[in-house]
Amino acid sequence: MIKVESMLYNAISNKTKLARAFKNRSVIFIAPTQTQARKIVWSSLKERLVGEDGLPIGKYNEARLEVEIPTEDGGVATLFVGGWENRENYRGMSNVIHLEFDEVDTMKNFFIGWNEIFRPMVMETGGGAGFGGTPKKENPNLRRLEKLAEEDEDWEAFHFTSLDNPAIPKEEIEKAKKEMDGETYRQEILAEYVENVGALFKYDALVDLFSNSISKVNEKYLTVDVADDGTDKTVFMFWHGLEAYRIEQFERLNTEAIVSQIREYTAEEQIPMSQVAVDAIGVGAGVASNSLLDGIIGYKSSYQAIKTDQSPVQLPNIHYRENPSLTTEYKNLRSQCVFALADLVNTHKLAVSIDNGIIKEHIIEELALYQDASKGDGKRMATLKDDIKNILGRSPDITDTLIMRMYFEIRERLVPAQSQRAVELANQLNNQFVTNESRASLNSTK
């Protein structure tokens, strides 16, 4: 087994390149779970550590999956075998000179754990790490690691299929090809990345979101996602055009505190109130209607989608119309904004310049879950927020601020120029939102 050989070589050899000499050293193997780690590597490790006399080499701890073996330098190397679910147990370990990860694409929040817990270990010692597994479309960590290998000469990527494994009979592979569906065969046997067909956001584009270079504009915006009950985090996202350049998060802010914070930020960043959007649900409703925030946009995802596109089946100057009527094809405003965001992200026209690893991972994780959930009624619909929350186990508050920013982009399509037609369209938009507010108030009293 390649990973066993890699672990043993780095643990024992005095030829391993390190920042300094370590007489006693540690090597760690991580699988998705402790049970998998025992099955994947522990048995193979014990089989490998047998002397010419047939006796085991090293001192074993079966309960903890640890073994101590002598090194060429006369020291002791300790090999730790564990599961990703117990990663916090490894935080702060010293003298770690090598790490091995297997089935990386099944590890949730992998890059957060890698950057916060494991990477500092090998940075301190000058050690290395290996990553492996079968590509999975749901959580493609290996794809991101391959992108790092393309950009950094210290990284190297290798691709092997089941066809390259001499231990697997070729007739079994041919049999699997006939019995498996094409997507499964490509993923499990050929180790290819299979795109999630229904995903709205391309995974590579999500990763590139944090390195995109876009044209600078002077317009500034602020989008605010208010915690549902005022006890969770309220998120403030600052925008310079289509570049998110700052984020602030606060816990347990009430209506007055949020209003005060918005006034402070708009004055500090010189953002017009008309370019501030607040999630006007629950506590946010009181914020959006506060008299101290005159001109602010109260955003509700349930609002009717904004009619921005001219009807493709009606021509101008027919039936006494100067312009074709406006039309829309979205279930609601939120779906329209999600599709608009996907278009900008996939075409690299939006950027997030926030140097925070956890925020980056949350954005990638949250947006990667959005699917085209249309039901065949002619209205395009994105995955419901409640479904996203159920999958994540938390609310996608950060990406909600990205979605809200799209309101202003959609509005720009409705008001394309300083003209009489633009004024008419602007009035139509305002009337539509007044109607939406009236309907919302009426429904809430029933």
ROZA-864910 format. One record per residue: residue in one letter; z, y, x of N, C-alpha, C in turn. Coordinates in steps of 0.05 Angstrom, whole numbers, plus 5000, padded with zeros to 4 digits. Each point is the difference from the previous one (the first is absolute). Layout:
AZYXZYXZYX
...
% end
This chain:
M500049765017500050244983500050255018
I498150184995499650235017502550185001
K501250044978502350184999502449895016
V500349734999502249885015499550045030
E497549955009499350045028500450295009
S499250184983500450295006502950075003
M501749904981502850065002501349895025
L499349755007501249875023499150135026
Y497450075002499050135024501450265005
N500250174979501350265004503049975005
A501349794989502849965003500749915028
I498449815011500749875026498750135024
S497550084998498550085024501050265013
N499950005027500750245015497650185004
K497749924988497550165002499650184976
T501749994981499850174976500450295009
K498150174992500150285008502050154982
L502150115013502050144985500650275013
A501550174987500750265011501949975023
R501649795000501949955022500849704999
A501449915019500849715001502249954980
F499849774986502149924981500749715007
K502349955011500849735007500449844974
N501350134981500449874974498350164979
R498649854984498050134982500049864973
S498750144981499949894972497150004991
V499249804985497449984986500649944971
I498550134982500549974971497449914986
F500349804983497849924982500750064972
I498250134985500650074972497849904982
A500749854980498349914978500850154975
P498549984978500850144975502849934991
T500849755002502749924991501249815021
Q502649974999501449835019499149714997
T499549924975499149734994497349955013
Q498250194997497349985012500249995031
A501850165011500450015029500849735011
R501849874985500949735009497649814999
K498450014979497849814997497750075020
I499450265004497750085016500549955029
V502450075011500250015029502449855011
W502249974985502449895011499649705009
S498849854983499549715007498249985024
S497950175000498049995023501450095026
L501850194997501450105024501849785012
K501349854983501849785010498349785012
E497749944988498349795011498950085028
R499550265003499050105025502150005022
L502550064993502250025019501349735005
V498449825011501049735008499349955029
G502049915016499549965028498649735005
E499449955026498649755007501749764994
D502750044999501849784994500349964970
G498550164984500149964971502350154987
L501650135016502450154989499250294994
P501350114979499350284993500950205021
I498350205004500650225019501250234984
G502350105008501150234987502549934983
K501250224991502449984984499450104972
Y500149834980499150064973502250084981
N499350184982501850074977498249964975
E500349774988498349934977500450184976
A502550084996500650164976498750285003
R500050115024499050275004497150005010
L498949775005497349975011499750165025
E501749935020500050145026500149785022
V498750065022500149815023500150165026
E501749925018500250135027498749815020
I498250115017498649855020500150155027
P499949855022500150145026497350135007
T500050225015497650145008499449945029
E497650085009499249975028501650185019
D501350214988501650195016502949915003
G500649774989502849915001501750114978
G498850124981501550114977499849824976
V500650124977499949864974498350154980
A498249874987498450124978500949884974
T500550174981500849914973497750044981
L499149794986497950014981501250014972
F499350204984501050034973497749954981
V500549844980498149934979501150094973
G498650174986501150104975497950094980
G501050114977498350084978500050314997
W497850104990499650294995502150114981
E500949834982502050104980502650065014
N500549895024502550055015499550205023
R497950164999499350175023502150195009
E501750094981502150195007502049885020
N500249735001501849875018499250045029
Y497550075005499050035028500150295009
R500750184983500150295007501950055024
G498950145020501750085023500349795021
M498649774998500249795021498950105027
S501249925022499150095026498749775015
N498650075022498749815018497949834986
V498950104978497849864986497450055015
I498849805011497650045016497549904987
H500249864977497749914985500649944971
L498150064983500349954971497549854990
E500449814982497849864988500450014969
F497950094986500050014971497849824989
D500749854979498049824988499850054970
E497649964989499450064972500850294993
V499050185016500850284997499150124973
D497849904989499050124975501749934976
T502149845003501849944978502750155004
M500150185020502550155005499850274987
K501850054981500050264987501350215018
N499050254998501050225016500049935030
F497949865008499949915028500150225020
F498450214996499950215021502550175001
I501450024977502650145001501949845017
G500249744996501849835016499249995029
W497349985005499049995027500850255016
N499450234988500550265014503050065002
E501649934980502850075001501849805015
I499349744999501849805011498949875025
F497549914999499049835022498650155022
R498450194993498550155021501850135021
P502350124992501850125020501049795020
M500249754992501049795018498249975024
V497449974995498149955022499250265014
M500450234987499650255014502150035022
E502449914995502250025019499649825024
T498949764995499749815022497249995012
G498150124987497249975009498849734993
G501249884980499049744991497650024982
G499349774987497749994983500549874974
A497949974984500349884973497349874992
G500249794984497749874989500249984970
F497750034986500050004971497849814991
G500649844980498049814991500349934970
G498249844990500149914973497350004987
T500049914975497550004984499750264984
P497750135001499750254985500549974971
K501450204988500550004971499250284990
K498550004978499050254989502250174988
E502249874991502150154986501750175019
N500249925025501850145019498849985028
P497850145005498449955024501150145025
N502349915009501250125025498349945024
L498849765001498349935023497650185004
R499050104978497750185002500850265014
R502450094994501050255012500549955030
L501049765007500449945028497449995015
E497949894987497449995013498950285004
K500550194982499250275004501450135024
L502549925004501550105024498749895025
A499149754999498749875023497450145007
E498650114980497550145005500550275013
E502450124995500550275010501750005026
D501549795005502049995022499349785019
E499550055025499249805020502349815006
D502550074993502349825004500049774980
W498450024979499949804979497549835003
E500149754992497749835000500049834975
A497749964987499849854975498249765004
F500849774988498549755001499749894972
H497749874995499549894974499249715003
F501549824986499549725001499849894971
T498349814995499749884974501049715002
S500249874977500849725000497949835014
L497650095002497949865014500549995030
D501650195010500650015028502349825008
N501449894980502349835005499149715003
P500249895025499149735004501749794986
A502350084991501849804987499349964970
I498250174990499249974972497349864998
P499849774987497549854998497950174986
K497650005011497850164988499449924972
E500349734994499349914973502050114980
E502550055008502050124982499250294993
I499050145020499150284996497750004980
E498149825004497749984982500849934971
K502049834998501149934974501350244987
A501550155016501450244989497950214991
K497850025014497950194993498949944972
K499849744994498949924974502050034977
E502649975007502050004979501250284995
M500050175021501250274997498050194988
D501050214987498250224992499350165025
G497850144999499050145024502050195012
E501550154984501850205010502349865016
T501149794988502249855013499149885026
Y497549885000499049885025499750215022
R498950234993499650215020502750095012
Q502050024982502650105009501649795015
E500249764990501749805011498849845023
I497449954999498649845020498650175021
L498650204991498550175019501650245010
A502450034988501850225008498750274998
E498550044978498750264996501750174981
Y499650265003501350194981498450014975
V501249944977498750014975501050244985
E498250184993500850244986501049944972
N502150154992500949984972498150144982
V498449854985497750114986500850234981
G502249974986500850204981501550245011
A500650005026501650215012498550274999
L501350214992498750264999499950135027
F501949945018500150125026499249805022
K498150075016499249835023502350015021
Y500849765009502349985018499650165026
D497649975011499550145025500150304996
A499150104977500250294994502950094997
L501749834989502850074998501350035027
V499349825018501150025028499050255013
D497450074995498850245013501150264988
L501349984977501050234986501750185018
F501349885020501950155017498750105026
S497549955003498550105024497550154993
N499550034973497650154992500150295008
S497750105008499650295005498350124978
I501150194986498550124978499950305004
S498250134986499650295003502450154989
K500850205015502450164993499250214979
V501750034980499650224980502750154998
N499850234988502450174998501849944976
E498949864980501549944976502449815005
K502350074990502449835003500949914972
Y501149765000501049884975502749865005
L501449974978502649855001500049814976
T500549745005500349814978502849895001
V501249974977502849924999500449774981
D501049785010500749774983503050004996
V500850044975502850034993501149724993
A502449935011501249754993500449974970
D499649764990500049964971502650094987
D502349945012502550074987501650205017
G498850115021501450195017501849885020
T500249745001501849875020498549885023
D497449964998498449895022498950235016
K498049945017498950215018497950174986
T500150265004497950184991498350065025
V497449984997498250025023498350264997
F499950155022498450245002497849965021
M497550014991497749965019498550265003
F499650095025498750255006497249955009
W498150164990497249965006498650255011
H498449965019498150215010497349904993
G498950084978497549894990500549714993
L498549825012500349714995501549865022
E501650155015501649895021503050034993
A501349774996502950014996501450035027
Y501450225003501150065027503049995001
R501449974978502950015000501049854975
I502349875004501349874977503050045003
E501350064977502950024999501049834977
Q502249865005501249834979503050064997
F500850014975502850074995501149804979
E502549935002501449834981501650174981
R500149904975501850114980499750314996
L497650084996499550294993499950034970
N501550194989499750064972497950214995
T499550074975497950194994500250265015
E502450125000500450265013499449985030
A500949785012499549975029497149975007
I498549854983497249975004498550264997
V500750154979498750264996500550185024
S502550015009500750175023498449915025
Q499749745004498649905023497050074999
I498949984976497150074997499650305006
R501850174990499750295005500350065030
E501849865013500450045029497649915015
Y498949764994497649905014497550174996
T499650084975497650164994500150275014
A502350115003500350265014499649955030
E501349795010499849935029497249935009
E498649854983497349905008497850174987
Q500750204984498150184987498049844983
I501249844982498449844982500250124972
P497850074987500150114973501149804980
M501550104980501149824980497849844986
S497650124997497849874986498949775016
Q500949975025499249775017502349825006
V501949994982502349825001499949814976
A500149745004500049814978502649845001
V501349974977502549864998499749774979
D500949775007500049774981501950074977
A498850074977501650114977501049794982
I501249795011501349794984503050005006
G501649964979502950005004501050265010
V501449995023501150245012497850205006
G497749905008497750175007499150184977
A500449924975499150164977501550275000
G502649985007501550255001499250185023
V499149875022499150165023497350144993
A498149854988497450114994500150234980
S502049994982500250214979501950235008
N501149995024502050205007498650285004
S501350204989498850275000499850125028
L501649895019499950105027497649895016
L498549824987497749885013497550054984
D499750254992497750074983497349945014
G498349854986497449935011499849735012
I502349865003500049735012498649804981
I498849795012498649794984502049784994
G500349944975501649774991498149764997
Y500249815018498249775001501249774985
K498449894981500849764986497749805002
S500649765011497949805004498849904974
S501550034978499049904974498050194987
Y499750245011498150194989497249884998
Q498550104982497249924997498550095026
A498149845009498550075024498450264995
I499650155021498650254998497049955000
K498650124981497149964998498650195021
T499149875021498850165022497049945004
D499149784990497249925006498250044976
Q497650105005498250054978498949734990
S499649994974499049754988497349925011
P499749765009497449915011497949944979
V500850004975498149934978499250244984
Q501050245007499350254986498750195020
L497950144991498650195017500750284992
P500050195019500450294993497750104983
N500650224985497950134983499049824977
I501549794994499449834977502150044979
H499250034975501950054978501550265005
Y498750195012501150275004502450005020
R500249805018502150005020498950115026
E501550195012499250105026500549795021
N502249854997500749795019500749744985
P499649775012500849754987503050004996
S501049854981502949994996501449855023
L502550075004501549875021501049734990
T500349815018500949744993502049895021
T501349794993501849875019500049704995
E500849845020499949714997502749885010
Y502150154998502649905010502049984977
K501949805003501949954979501950234996
N500950125022501850234999499850165026
L501550215002499950185023500849855025
R502049834999501049865023497749825012
S498749854983497949835009497750165012
Q499450234988497950175011500850105028
C502650075004500950105026500149775020
V500749764992500049775019497249945010
F498149994982497249955008498950235018
A500850254994499250225016501249985028
L502549925002501349965026498749785016
A499449784986498749785014497350085012
D498550174985497450095010500350175025
L502050175001500550175023501049845024
V501849824995501149835021497849835012
N498549874983497949815010497850145015
T499650254995497950155014501150185022
H502649955007501350145022500050314997
K500450094975500050294995502850104994
L502149835004502750084996501749905024
A502050155007501649935024502950044994
V501749845013502950024999501050035029
S500850245007500950065027503050025002
I501349784992502949995000500949775018
D501450075022500749805020502649874993
N499949824980502349854992499149724993
G500949805016499049734996500649884973
I502450054989500749884974498250124978
I499550265001498350134980497249895002
K499049965024497349895003499849724988
E502049845006499949724989500250004970
H501750184989500350014971497350084987
I498750205011497450094989498049785000
I499749865023498149785002500749784981
E502549924999500949784983499650074971
E500650244992499850084971497250024991
L498350155015497250044992498449745001
A500749825018498549755002500349834975
L502050054983500449844976498450094977
Y498850235001498550104977497449864996
Q499549914975497649854992498650154977
D497549934997498650094976500949824977
A501750104983501249854978498750064973
S497550095001498550074975499949764981
K500050054974500249794980497449974984
G497850125009497549964987499650174976
D501650214997499750184977498450265007
G498849995024498550245009501650215014
K502649955002501850185014501049885026
R499550125022501049905026503050045002
M501449795009502950015002501049885026
A501950135012501249905025502549844992
T501049845019502449844996502350184990
L501449904980502350154989502150045021
K501450234998502150065019502349804998
D500649914976502249804997499349745014
D497449935000499249765014500350035030
I499350245010500450055029503049995007
K501650114983502950005005501149715000
N499049834982501049734999499249845026
I497650065010499149865024501650095025
L500450275001501450125024503049954999
G501150004976502950004998501250285002
R498350204999500950285002497850174987
S500650264996498150184988498250115022
P497350024995498250115020500050305000
D502350125006500350294998498250165019
I499749905025498550155019497050024992
T498949774992497150014993499650144973
D502150024984499750164976499450295006
T501150105023499350285007497150025010
L499049795012497150005007498350004976
I500749844980498549984975499950264986
M502450144999500150264986498350215013
R499649985026498350205014497250004989
M499149774990497349974990499550174975
Y502150074986499750184976498450255008
F500850125023498750255008497149955008
E499449775012497249935007498349974975
I501249874980498549964975499650274986
R502050175001499850264988497850175013
E499749965027497950155014497249914990
R499749754993497549914989499450124973
L502250074986499750124974499450305002
V500950125021499650295004498450045026
P497449955000498449995025499450275012
A500150224985499250265011501150234984
Q499950245011500850244986497850094980
S500049894977497950064981501149984972
Q498450094980500849984973500549724991
R498249825010500349724993502649895012
A500850095024502549915012502350094984
V499950254989502250104984500349834975
E497749944987500049834976501349735006
L499249885022501149745007503050015006
A500850225013502950045006501650024974
N498950154981501350034974500249734986
Q497849845002500049744988502149825012
L500450015026502149855013502750084991
N500550264999502750094991500549924971
N498050014983500349924972500649704998
Q498749855018500549715000502949935007
F501050155020502849945008502050094979
V499450224986501750094978500149794978
T497649894994499849784980501649765008
N499849935026501549775010503050044998
E500950255006502950064998500949984971
S498350104981500849994972500249714990
R498049845008500149724992502449855012
A500750075025502349875013502650074985
S500250264993502450094985500249874973
L497749984986499949884974500849705001
N499049865020500649715003503049965006
S501150185016502849975008501950044977
T499250134978501750054977499849794978
K498049825004499649794980502049785004
% end
